[in-house]
Amino acid sequence: MVEMSEAFLFAVPYDALAGVVLAVHLMWILWVILGALLTRHRPLLGGLHIICLIYGIVIEVAPWPCPLTLAEQWLQGEAGMTPYTESFLVHYLEALVYPDVSQSLLVWGAAAVAAFNLGVYGRRFWRRRRPVGRSR
C-alpha cells in the first residue's frame, strides 16, 4: 500500500504540470488568433505577434511536432496516463469543435487564420507608409 501511495504522490505533480501545459497551449492559440487586436499602436508587441504567427504557420504545416504538445504528452506518460499521439489540434479541437473534419483541413485552416492575421499587419504597415495627402 505504501508503494501505491508513493506512486500516486509522484504522479500528481506530473498530471498537474500536464494541465498547466494544456492551459499554456490554449493561451498560445488564443494569442495567435486574437493577438492582432491587442497590438495596435504597440510595435514591440506587434513584432512579437508576427514572429508567433510565422512560427505557428511553420509548426502546423511542417512535419515537426509542437514542443508544447511533446511536453504535455511526456508529462501525461510520467503521470501514468495514456498520452495522446496525434497533434494538439486534432486531439482537442477536432473532438470538441470539428468532429468530422479531416486533419489536413484542420491544419490548413489554422495556418489560414495565422496568414489572415499576417495580412492584417501588412495592411497596417501599408497604410502607415502611404503619403498623407493621397486617398483612394
Secondary structure, 3 states (H helix, E strand, C coil): CHHHHHHHHHHHHHHHHHHHHHHHHHHHHHHHHHHHHHCCCCHHHHHHHHHHHHHHHHHHHCCCCCHHHHHHHHHHHHCCCCCCCCCHHHHHHHHHCCCCCCHHHHHHHHHHHHHHHHHHHHHHHHHHHCCCCCCC
